[in-house]
Amino acid sequence: MKDRKISSYVLRTYQLHKIGVLDRIVKTLSPSERVLFGILVAALCISTFFVFVRVNQEATTEVPVRGGVVREGVVGAPRFINPLLALSDTDRDLTALIYAGLTRPGPSGALIPDIAERYTISEDGTEYHFVLRDTARFHDGVPVTADDVVFTVERAQDPLVKSPRRADWDGVRVEKVTDREVKFILQRPYAPFLENTTMGILPRHIWLDVSTQEFAFSNFNVQPVGSGPFELKDITYNASGIPTQYELHAFKNYTLGRPFINRFLVNFYANEEDLLRAYASGTVTSLSAISSAAVNNRLTEDSELLRIALPRIFAVFFNQNRNHIFADKNVRLALDKILDKDRIVGEVLNGYGTVINSPIPPEAVEGHVMHVSSETIEERRAEAFRLLENAGWEYDTESNQWSKDGQMLAFSVATANTPELKRAAQLAATMWTEAGISAKVNVFETGDLNQNIIRPRDYEALLFGEVVGRGLDFFAFWHSSQKDDPGLNIAIYTNSTVDTLLARARTVSDKAQRDELYLAFEDEIITDAPANFLYAPDFLYIIPQQLRGVDIDLITTPSERFAGVHLWHTQTERIWHFFK
């Protein structure tokens, strides 16, 4: 020990001696030389630092690590956190976080296996065979088996359960092959069927003793047990017994890997204003499903606004059975020419949307072109007037009114009593009226509009939206067999070529081939002009800048923003490449 101490002392003395030599050298320098020397030393230190940083960047990789919390705010309180019963956006949000299906949407919108390890589709497109992961577990530790899948689908099909998902499984036979294998058998090929397999799977051992009559009243609808990325940890209630917060924790046995976020807090608010106040105070840092008007001047410096494509479109649909002026294609084309759609998107959506001219949403079909017009508003109006004149309509400059055989060119537009739809309808009506076409807007409450106006097709024109979905099944919206309720062909459109294209597209599994059919379908729609297509809105999602890994290209419902939630993270570290 004594020798080592002496040796250490000698070493330290030697080091001090070298420093002393350097000090004497510096003292021999002139003042200007000392400044230059100092600059050179500083430059050496700085360059060495940057070289080290560059080497560190090149030799290491930033990776997410576990930790952090997400504070999400939503409007509405949960009622059915159940994949078979979820109706509201709040219910669907929590269901997406807590439950897992056989598949789930990937970042690009394509489906990827979740509980399932893999799947195959028969050559005729009528059988889907799934193999479950042997690691799949419910939050209580019980393995997920084929029995759970069969039970869930059969409950969805049960009319007494009154599941909104029942139509998705109508005519589908589900069979258990083994404990880890399940098969779905369709009566006929249906390409969009795979979308149904994103439905969350219920734990049979928990729900088996719940009768179909009691299904909607079970406490497991508000205290759910699933197999998704997060599990329920705690519920906070207010004095009235209404839940104000769900605290979710990362599920360590989630099939796609334990989420990086440790805790996910979902806070509930009565309305958008309360939600925005909570955001301004920092109580919540993530929020969605807010109006585009609310976004402006509300975004804090540490937040980021995501604009995500939605496969939904809004248009004015014409009912030729209620007003025969729409039987003339020139009139329908003229009405479209008169509309300043850029202005509508700017004033209704504050620019958070895309102008469209067909029923195909942006980015939904490979090779789809939006066909944006380069004409000015004046040029479009002049073209509209020529179309009307060619159709025999005459313009009276004194009354600013088009007429034909003593009949004025006039119609009414029905729409829902929501700020965006009402404003869009009023803008469109104003543009038409200024061009000499009388348009009156009739506004209805959403329930009244659906039941008493849309279902009996009791409207002349209807400004409404269509949610196309990831499977892009346009059949229900445009096939002639869907002209009457409960079909959704609200343009009362008939075209035998379109019928053939849409029926064929339903049976084609290859996406490229299906896209070609849809492009041909689009050509027919653009030619016939059964509607004036207006816009496709963006889905707006505010998140904190520190939240990373939120890679979302396309969603079909707001809850799908959580499809990749297991990859979200707030904390990272750098590791050397050879440790990866």
C-alpha positions as CSV (number, residue, x, y, z in Angstrom):
1,M,0.0,0.0,0.0
2,K,2.9,2.4,0.9
3,D,4.6,1.7,-2.5
4,R,1.4,2.5,-4.4
5,K,1.0,5.7,-2.5
6,I,4.5,6.9,-3.3
7,S,4.0,5.9,-6.9
8,S,0.8,7.9,-7.1
9,Y,2.5,10.9,-5.5
10,V,5.3,10.8,-8.0
11,L,2.8,10.6,-10.9
12,R,0.9,13.6,-9.6
13,T,4.1,15.6,-9.2
14,Y,5.2,14.8,-12.7
15,Q,1.8,16.0,-14.1
16,L,2.1,19.3,-12.2
17,H,5.6,19.7,-13.4
18,K,4.4,19.5,-17.1
19,I,1.7,22.1,-16.4
20,G,4.3,24.4,-14.8
21,V,6.4,24.2,-17.9
22,L,3.4,25.1,-20.1
23,D,2.7,28.0,-17.8
24,R,6.3,29.3,-18.1
25,I,6.0,29.1,-21.9
26,V,2.8,31.1,-21.9
27,K,4.4,33.8,-19.8
28,T,7.1,34.2,-22.3
29,L,4.6,35.1,-25.0
30,S,3.6,38.7,-25.8
31,P,0.1,39.9,-25.0
32,S,-1.0,39.5,-28.6
33,E,0.6,36.0,-28.8
34,R,-1.3,35.0,-25.6
35,V,-4.6,36.1,-27.2
36,L,-3.8,34.1,-30.3
37,F,-2.8,31.1,-28.2
38,G,-6.0,31.3,-26.3
39,I,-8.0,31.4,-29.5
40,L,-6.2,28.4,-30.9
41,V,-6.8,26.4,-27.7
42,A,-10.5,27.3,-27.7
43,A,-10.8,26.3,-31.3
44,L,-9.1,23.0,-30.5
45,C,-11.5,22.3,-27.7
46,I,-14.6,23.3,-29.7
47,S,-13.5,21.3,-32.7
48,T,-12.7,18.3,-30.5
49,F,-16.2,18.6,-28.9
50,F,-17.9,18.6,-32.3
51,V,-15.9,15.7,-33.5
52,F,-16.9,13.8,-30.5
53,V,-20.6,14.7,-31.0
54,R,-20.4,13.7,-34.6
55,V,-18.7,10.4,-33.8
56,N,-21.3,9.8,-31.1
57,Q,-24.1,10.5,-33.6
58,E,-22.7,8.2,-36.2
59,A,-21.9,5.4,-33.8
60,T,-25.1,5.5,-31.8
61,T,-28.8,5.3,-32.4
62,E,-31.6,7.1,-30.5
63,V,-34.1,4.6,-29.2
64,P,-37.3,5.0,-27.2
65,V,-37.3,3.9,-23.6
66,R,-40.2,3.3,-21.2
67,G,-41.6,6.1,-19.1
68,G,-43.7,9.1,-19.4
69,V,-47.4,9.8,-19.3
70,V,-50.0,10.9,-21.9
71,R,-52.9,13.2,-20.8
72,E,-55.7,12.9,-23.3
73,G,-58.9,15.0,-23.2
74,V,-62.1,14.0,-24.8
75,V,-65.7,15.3,-24.9
76,G,-68.3,13.0,-23.3
77,A,-68.3,10.3,-20.6
78,P,-67.8,6.6,-21.2
79,R,-70.8,4.3,-21.3
80,F,-70.0,1.2,-23.4
81,I,-66.2,0.5,-23.4
82,N,-67.0,-2.6,-25.3
83,P,-66.1,-3.4,-28.9
84,L,-69.6,-4.8,-29.6
85,L,-71.5,-1.8,-28.1
86,A,-69.3,1.3,-28.4
87,L,-71.2,4.1,-30.0
88,S,-69.7,7.4,-29.0
89,D,-66.2,8.6,-29.8
90,T,-65.3,8.4,-26.1
91,D,-66.4,4.7,-26.0
92,R,-64.4,3.9,-29.1
93,D,-61.3,5.7,-27.9
94,L,-61.2,3.7,-24.7
95,T,-62.1,0.5,-26.5
96,A,-59.2,1.1,-28.9
97,L,-56.8,1.5,-26.0
98,I,-58.0,-1.4,-23.9
99,Y,-59.0,-4.1,-26.5
100,A,-57.2,-5.8,-29.3
101,G,-58.5,-7.6,-32.3
102,L,-57.2,-10.3,-34.6
103,T,-55.8,-7.4,-36.7
104,R,-55.2,-3.7,-36.2
105,P,-54.5,-0.8,-38.6
106,G,-50.8,-0.1,-39.2
107,P,-49.4,3.5,-39.5
108,S,-50.1,3.5,-43.3
109,G,-53.6,2.4,-42.8
110,A,-53.0,-1.2,-44.0
111,L,-54.0,-4.0,-41.6
112,I,-51.4,-5.9,-39.6
113,P,-51.8,-9.0,-37.4
114,D,-52.4,-8.2,-33.7
115,I,-53.8,-11.1,-31.5
116,A,-53.4,-13.2,-34.7
117,E,-49.9,-14.4,-35.6
118,R,-50.9,-14.8,-39.3
119,Y,-53.8,-15.5,-41.5
120,T,-54.6,-16.9,-45.0
121,I,-57.4,-16.3,-47.4
122,S,-58.8,-19.1,-49.7
123,E,-58.4,-18.7,-53.4
124,D,-62.2,-18.1,-53.9
125,G,-62.1,-15.4,-51.1
126,T,-64.8,-17.1,-48.9
127,E,-62.6,-18.5,-46.1
128,Y,-60.3,-16.7,-43.7
129,H,-58.1,-18.8,-41.5
130,F,-56.4,-17.2,-38.5
131,V,-53.7,-18.6,-36.2
132,L,-53.5,-16.9,-32.8
133,R,-50.3,-15.9,-31.1
134,D,-49.5,-18.3,-28.2
135,T,-48.4,-15.3,-26.2
136,A,-51.8,-13.5,-26.4
137,R,-53.2,-12.7,-22.9
138,F,-56.0,-10.8,-21.4
139,H,-55.2,-8.2,-18.8
140,D,-56.1,-10.7,-16.0
141,G,-53.5,-13.1,-17.3
142,V,-55.9,-15.6,-19.0
143,P,-54.7,-16.7,-22.5
144,V,-56.7,-15.6,-25.5
145,T,-58.0,-18.6,-27.4
146,A,-60.2,-19.4,-30.4
147,D,-63.1,-19.8,-28.0
148,D,-62.9,-16.1,-27.2
149,V,-63.0,-15.2,-30.8
150,V,-66.0,-17.5,-31.6
151,F,-67.8,-16.1,-28.5
152,T,-67.2,-12.5,-29.5
153,V,-68.5,-12.9,-33.0
154,E,-71.5,-14.9,-32.0
155,R,-72.4,-12.2,-29.5
156,A,-72.0,-9.6,-32.2
157,Q,-74.4,-11.6,-34.4
158,D,-77.0,-12.0,-31.6
159,P,-80.0,-9.7,-32.4
160,L,-80.7,-9.4,-28.6
161,V,-77.3,-7.8,-28.0
162,K,-78.2,-5.1,-30.5
163,S,-74.6,-4.6,-31.5
164,P,-73.8,-1.8,-34.0
165,R,-71.3,-4.3,-35.5
166,R,-74.0,-6.9,-36.2
167,A,-74.2,-6.0,-39.9
168,D,-70.5,-6.6,-40.3
169,W,-70.9,-10.3,-39.4
170,D,-74.2,-11.0,-41.0
171,G,-74.0,-14.2,-42.9
172,V,-70.5,-15.1,-41.6
173,R,-70.0,-18.5,-40.1
174,V,-67.2,-18.7,-37.4
175,E,-65.6,-22.0,-36.5
176,K,-63.0,-23.1,-34.0
177,V,-60.4,-25.2,-35.6
178,T,-58.0,-25.7,-32.6
179,D,-57.5,-23.7,-29.4
180,R,-55.2,-21.3,-31.5
181,E,-57.0,-21.5,-34.8
182,V,-60.3,-20.0,-36.0
183,K,-62.0,-19.9,-39.4
184,F,-64.5,-17.5,-40.9
185,I,-66.7,-18.7,-43.8
186,L,-68.4,-16.2,-46.0
187,Q,-71.4,-16.9,-48.2
188,R,-69.8,-15.1,-51.1
189,P,-66.5,-13.2,-51.6
190,Y,-66.3,-9.8,-49.9
191,A,-62.9,-8.1,-50.2
192,P,-63.5,-5.5,-47.4
193,F,-64.3,-8.3,-44.9
194,L,-60.8,-8.3,-43.3
195,E,-61.6,-4.8,-41.9
196,N,-64.1,-6.6,-39.5
197,T,-61.3,-8.5,-37.8
198,T,-60.1,-5.3,-36.1
199,M,-63.0,-5.7,-33.7
200,G,-61.8,-6.2,-30.2
201,I,-62.1,-9.7,-28.7
202,L,-64.0,-10.2,-25.4
203,P,-62.8,-12.5,-22.7
204,R,-65.3,-15.4,-22.8
205,H,-64.5,-16.4,-19.2
206,I,-65.8,-13.1,-18.0
207,W,-68.8,-12.5,-20.2
208,L,-70.0,-16.1,-20.5
209,D,-72.4,-15.8,-17.6
210,V,-73.8,-12.5,-18.7
211,S,-77.1,-13.1,-20.5
212,T,-77.8,-11.3,-23.8
213,Q,-80.6,-9.3,-22.0
214,E,-78.1,-8.1,-19.4
215,F,-75.3,-7.6,-21.8
216,A,-75.7,-3.8,-22.1
217,F,-76.0,-3.4,-18.3
218,S,-72.9,-5.3,-17.2
219,N,-70.4,-3.5,-15.1
220,F,-67.6,-4.8,-17.4
221,N,-68.8,-2.2,-19.9
222,V,-67.3,0.5,-17.7
223,Q,-64.6,-1.6,-16.0
224,P,-63.4,-3.5,-19.0
225,V,-60.9,-6.3,-19.3
226,G,-59.3,-6.6,-22.7
227,S,-56.0,-7.7,-24.3
228,G,-55.0,-4.4,-25.8
229,P,-51.9,-2.2,-25.2
230,F,-53.3,-0.6,-22.0
231,E,-55.2,-2.0,-19.0
232,L,-57.5,-0.1,-16.6
233,K,-55.9,0.8,-13.3
234,D,-58.2,3.4,-11.7
235,I,-61.3,5.5,-12.3
236,T,-61.9,8.9,-10.8
237,Y,-65.5,10.1,-10.2
238,N,-66.9,13.5,-9.4
239,A,-69.4,14.2,-6.6
240,S,-72.3,13.1,-8.8
241,G,-70.7,9.7,-9.5
242,I,-69.8,10.6,-13.1
243,P,-66.3,9.4,-14.2
244,T,-63.9,12.3,-14.8
245,Q,-60.8,10.3,-15.6
246,Y,-59.7,6.8,-16.5
247,E,-56.1,5.9,-15.6
248,L,-54.6,3.2,-17.8
249,H,-51.3,1.5,-17.4
250,A,-49.1,-0.2,-20.0
251,F,-49.9,-3.9,-20.4
252,K,-46.7,-5.8,-20.1
253,N,-47.9,-8.8,-22.1
254,Y,-49.4,-6.9,-25.0
255,T,-48.8,-9.0,-28.2
256,L,-47.1,-6.3,-30.2
257,G,-44.8,-5.4,-27.2
258,R,-45.3,-3.5,-24.0
259,P,-46.1,0.2,-24.7
260,F,-43.3,2.7,-24.0
261,I,-45.7,5.1,-22.3
262,N,-46.2,4.0,-18.7
263,R,-49.5,5.7,-18.0
264,F,-52.3,6.9,-20.2
265,L,-54.8,9.3,-18.6
266,V,-58.1,10.0,-20.3
267,N,-60.0,13.0,-19.0
268,F,-63.7,13.6,-19.8
269,Y,-65.4,16.9,-20.4
270,A,-68.9,18.0,-21.0
271,N,-68.2,20.1,-24.1
272,E,-65.5,21.5,-26.4
273,E,-65.1,24.7,-24.4
274,D,-64.4,22.8,-21.1
275,L,-61.9,20.6,-23.1
276,L,-60.1,23.7,-24.5
277,R,-59.9,25.3,-21.0
278,A,-58.3,22.1,-19.7
279,Y,-55.9,22.2,-22.6
280,A,-55.0,25.9,-22.0
281,S,-54.3,25.1,-18.3
282,G,-52.1,22.1,-19.1
283,T,-54.5,19.6,-17.4
284,V,-54.5,17.7,-20.8
285,T,-51.9,17.9,-23.5
286,S,-53.6,15.9,-26.2
287,L,-57.0,16.4,-27.7
288,S,-58.9,15.7,-30.9
289,A,-62.3,15.9,-32.6
290,I,-62.4,19.6,-32.1
291,S,-63.7,22.0,-34.7
292,S,-61.3,23.6,-37.1
293,A,-62.4,27.0,-35.8
294,A,-61.3,26.1,-32.3
295,V,-57.7,25.3,-33.5
296,N,-56.9,28.8,-34.6
297,N,-55.0,30.8,-31.9
298,R,-55.4,28.0,-29.4
299,L,-52.3,26.0,-30.1
300,T,-49.6,26.4,-27.3
301,E,-45.9,26.7,-28.1
302,D,-45.1,23.2,-26.8
303,S,-47.8,21.5,-28.9
304,E,-48.0,20.1,-32.4
305,L,-51.0,19.9,-34.7
306,L,-51.4,16.8,-36.8
307,R,-53.5,16.9,-39.9
308,I,-54.6,13.3,-40.8
309,A,-56.5,12.1,-43.9
310,L,-59.9,10.7,-43.3
311,P,-61.7,8.6,-45.9
312,R,-64.9,10.7,-45.9
313,I,-66.3,13.2,-48.3
314,F,-69.0,15.9,-48.2
315,A,-71.1,16.8,-51.2
316,V,-74.5,18.2,-52.3
317,F,-76.5,15.2,-53.6
318,F,-79.4,15.8,-56.0
319,N,-82.7,14.1,-55.9
320,Q,-84.2,14.1,-59.4
321,N,-87.4,12.5,-58.1
322,R,-88.2,15.6,-55.9
323,N,-87.1,18.3,-58.4
324,H,-87.0,17.5,-62.1
325,I,-84.5,20.4,-62.8
326,F,-81.8,18.0,-61.6
327,A,-82.6,15.6,-64.5
328,D,-80.6,17.8,-66.8
329,K,-76.9,17.1,-66.5
330,N,-76.1,20.6,-67.7
331,V,-77.9,22.1,-64.7
332,R,-75.9,19.8,-62.3
333,L,-72.6,20.7,-64.0
334,A,-73.5,24.4,-64.0
335,L,-74.2,24.3,-60.2
336,D,-70.8,22.7,-59.7
337,K,-69.0,25.3,-61.9
338,I,-70.5,28.2,-59.8
339,L,-69.2,26.9,-56.5
340,D,-66.0,28.4,-55.1
341,K,-64.9,25.3,-53.3
342,D,-61.6,26.8,-52.1
343,R,-63.6,29.5,-50.4
344,I,-65.8,26.9,-48.8
345,V,-62.8,25.0,-47.4
346,G,-61.2,28.2,-46.2
347,E,-64.3,29.6,-44.4
348,V,-65.9,26.3,-43.2
349,L,-62.8,24.3,-42.3
350,N,-60.3,27.2,-41.9
351,G,-58.3,25.5,-44.6
352,Y,-58.1,22.1,-42.9
353,G,-59.5,20.1,-45.7
354,T,-59.1,19.2,-49.4
355,V,-61.2,20.3,-52.3
356,I,-62.6,17.2,-54.2
357,N,-64.5,16.6,-57.4
358,S,-65.4,12.9,-57.0
359,P,-66.6,10.4,-54.3
360,I,-63.1,9.1,-53.8
361,P,-61.3,10.6,-50.8
362,P,-57.8,12.0,-51.2
363,E,-55.0,9.4,-50.9
364,A,-57.5,6.5,-50.8
365,V,-56.8,5.0,-54.2
366,E,-53.4,4.4,-55.8
367,G,-53.1,6.5,-59.0
368,H,-56.0,8.7,-58.0
369,V,-55.7,12.3,-59.3
370,M,-57.7,15.1,-57.8
371,H,-58.3,16.9,-61.1
372,V,-58.0,20.4,-59.6
373,S,-59.4,23.0,-62.0
374,S,-57.1,25.8,-63.1
375,E,-60.0,28.0,-64.2
376,T,-60.7,31.3,-62.3
377,I,-64.0,31.8,-60.6
378,E,-65.0,34.2,-63.4
379,E,-64.2,31.6,-66.1
380,R,-66.1,28.9,-64.2
381,R,-69.2,31.1,-63.9
382,A,-69.0,32.0,-67.6
383,E,-68.9,28.3,-68.4
384,A,-71.8,27.6,-66.1
385,F,-73.9,30.3,-67.9
386,R,-73.1,28.7,-71.2
387,L,-74.2,25.3,-69.9
388,L,-77.5,26.7,-68.7
389,E,-78.1,28.6,-72.0
390,N,-77.4,25.4,-73.9
391,A,-80.1,23.7,-71.8
392,G,-82.6,26.3,-72.7
393,W,-82.5,28.4,-69.6
394,E,-82.7,32.2,-70.0
395,Y,-81.2,34.8,-67.7
396,D,-83.1,37.9,-66.7
397,T,-80.6,40.6,-65.7
398,E,-83.2,42.8,-63.9
399,S,-84.4,40.1,-61.6
400,N,-81.0,38.2,-61.6
401,Q,-82.9,35.0,-62.1
402,W,-82.7,32.0,-64.5
403,S,-85.9,30.6,-65.9
404,K,-87.3,28.3,-68.5
405,D,-90.8,28.1,-69.8
406,G,-92.0,30.3,-67.0
407,Q,-90.3,28.2,-64.3
408,M,-87.6,29.7,-62.1
409,L,-84.4,27.7,-61.6
410,A,-84.7,27.1,-57.9
411,F,-84.4,24.4,-55.3
412,S,-83.9,23.7,-51.6
413,V,-80.9,22.2,-49.8
414,A,-81.4,20.1,-46.6
415,T,-78.5,19.6,-44.2
416,A,-77.8,18.9,-40.5
417,N,-77.7,21.5,-37.7
418,T,-74.0,21.4,-37.2
419,P,-71.8,24.5,-37.5
420,E,-69.7,23.2,-40.4
421,L,-72.5,21.7,-42.5
422,K,-74.8,24.6,-41.9
423,R,-72.1,27.1,-42.9
424,A,-71.2,25.1,-46.0
425,A,-74.8,25.0,-47.1
426,Q,-75.3,28.7,-46.6
427,L,-72.1,29.5,-48.5
428,A,-73.1,27.3,-51.4
429,A,-76.7,28.7,-51.5
430,T,-75.3,32.3,-51.5
431,M,-73.0,31.5,-54.4
432,W,-75.9,30.0,-56.4
433,T,-78.3,32.8,-55.6
434,E,-75.8,35.4,-56.6
435,A,-75.5,33.6,-60.0
436,G,-79.3,33.8,-60.5
437,I,-80.2,30.4,-59.1
438,S,-82.5,30.5,-56.1
439,A,-81.4,28.1,-53.3
440,K,-83.0,27.9,-49.9
441,V,-81.3,26.1,-47.0
442,N,-83.4,23.9,-44.7
443,V,-81.6,22.9,-41.5
444,F,-82.6,19.9,-39.4
445,E,-81.4,18.3,-36.2
446,T,-79.3,15.3,-37.0
447,G,-81.8,12.7,-35.7
448,D,-84.7,14.4,-37.5
449,L,-82.6,14.7,-40.7
450,N,-81.7,11.0,-40.7
451,Q,-85.2,9.6,-39.8
452,N,-87.6,12.0,-41.5
453,I,-85.6,13.4,-44.5
454,I,-82.9,11.0,-45.6
455,R,-84.6,7.7,-45.0
456,P,-87.8,8.6,-47.0
457,R,-85.6,10.6,-49.5
458,D,-87.7,13.7,-48.8
459,Y,-85.3,16.3,-50.1
460,E,-84.5,18.1,-53.3
461,A,-80.8,18.5,-52.6
462,L,-78.9,17.2,-49.6
463,L,-75.6,18.5,-48.2
464,F,-74.2,15.5,-46.3
465,G,-71.1,13.4,-45.7
466,E,-70.2,9.8,-46.5
467,V,-67.7,7.8,-44.4
468,V,-66.2,5.5,-47.0
469,G,-64.0,3.5,-44.7
470,R,-60.6,1.8,-45.2
471,G,-62.1,-1.0,-47.3
472,L,-63.4,1.7,-49.8
473,D,-66.7,-0.1,-50.4
474,F,-68.6,2.4,-52.5
475,F,-71.4,-0.2,-53.1
476,A,-73.8,1.1,-50.4
477,F,-73.4,4.7,-51.6
478,W,-73.7,4.3,-55.4
479,H,-75.1,1.0,-56.4
480,S,-78.6,1.3,-57.8
481,S,-79.9,-1.4,-55.4
482,Q,-79.2,1.0,-52.6
483,K,-81.4,3.8,-53.8
484,D,-84.0,3.1,-51.1
485,D,-83.7,3.0,-47.3
486,P,-81.8,1.3,-45.7
487,G,-79.4,1.8,-48.6
488,L,-77.2,4.9,-48.7
489,N,-77.5,5.9,-52.3
490,I,-78.8,9.3,-51.4
491,A,-78.2,10.7,-54.9
492,I,-80.8,8.1,-56.1
493,Y,-78.2,7.2,-58.7
494,T,-78.6,4.6,-61.4
495,N,-75.9,3.5,-63.8
496,S,-75.5,-0.1,-65.0
497,T,-71.8,0.3,-65.7
498,V,-71.2,1.6,-62.1
499,D,-73.3,-1.3,-60.7
500,T,-71.0,-3.8,-62.5
501,L,-67.8,-2.1,-61.4
502,L,-68.9,-1.9,-57.8
503,A,-70.1,-5.5,-57.6
504,R,-66.9,-6.7,-59.1
505,A,-64.7,-4.6,-56.8
506,R,-66.4,-6.3,-53.8
507,T,-65.0,-9.6,-54.9
508,V,-61.4,-8.6,-55.8
509,S,-58.9,-9.2,-53.0
510,D,-55.9,-7.6,-54.9
511,K,-55.8,-3.9,-54.0
512,A,-54.2,-2.8,-57.3
513,Q,-57.0,-4.5,-59.3
514,R,-59.7,-3.0,-57.0
515,D,-58.1,0.5,-57.4
516,E,-58.4,0.2,-61.2
517,L,-62.1,-0.6,-60.9
518,Y,-62.6,2.3,-58.6
519,L,-60.9,4.7,-61.0
520,A,-63.2,3.5,-63.8
521,F,-66.1,4.0,-61.3
522,E,-64.9,7.6,-60.7
523,D,-64.8,8.4,-64.4
524,E,-68.5,7.4,-64.7
525,I,-69.4,9.5,-61.7
526,I,-67.5,12.6,-63.0
527,T,-69.2,12.2,-66.3
528,D,-72.8,11.9,-64.9
529,A,-72.3,14.5,-62.1
530,P,-75.0,13.1,-59.8
531,A,-73.7,15.4,-57.0
532,N,-71.5,18.4,-56.4
533,F,-68.5,17.2,-54.4
534,L,-67.2,19.8,-52.0
535,Y,-64.4,18.7,-49.7
536,A,-62.7,16.0,-47.6
537,P,-62.0,17.3,-44.1
538,D,-58.8,16.7,-42.2
539,F,-58.8,15.0,-38.8
540,L,-57.1,17.4,-36.4
541,Y,-55.1,16.0,-33.4
542,I,-53.1,18.2,-31.0
543,I,-50.3,16.4,-29.2
544,P,-47.3,17.7,-27.1
545,Q,-44.1,18.1,-29.0
546,Q,-42.3,15.7,-26.6
547,L,-44.6,12.9,-27.7
548,R,-42.9,11.0,-30.4
549,G,-43.6,8.0,-32.6
550,V,-47.1,9.2,-33.4
551,D,-46.9,8.1,-37.0
552,I,-50.4,8.3,-38.5
553,D,-51.0,8.6,-42.3
554,L,-54.7,7.5,-42.5
555,I,-57.5,6.7,-40.2
556,T,-61.1,5.8,-40.8
557,T,-62.5,6.7,-37.4
558,P,-61.0,9.1,-34.7
559,S,-60.3,6.2,-32.4
560,E,-57.8,4.7,-34.9
561,R,-55.3,7.4,-34.0
562,F,-54.4,5.0,-31.2
563,A,-53.6,2.1,-33.7
564,G,-49.9,2.6,-33.1
565,V,-50.1,3.8,-29.5
566,H,-47.8,1.0,-28.2
567,L,-45.0,2.8,-30.2
568,W,-45.6,6.3,-28.8
569,H,-42.9,7.5,-26.4
570,T,-41.7,10.7,-24.6
571,Q,-38.3,9.5,-23.5
572,T,-35.3,8.3,-25.5
573,E,-31.6,7.3,-25.0
574,R,-28.7,6.8,-27.4
575,I,-27.1,3.4,-27.6
576,W,-23.9,2.2,-29.5
577,H,-24.7,0.3,-32.6
578,F,-23.0,-2.9,-31.4
579,F,-25.4,-3.0,-28.5
580,K,-28.5,-3.1,-30.7
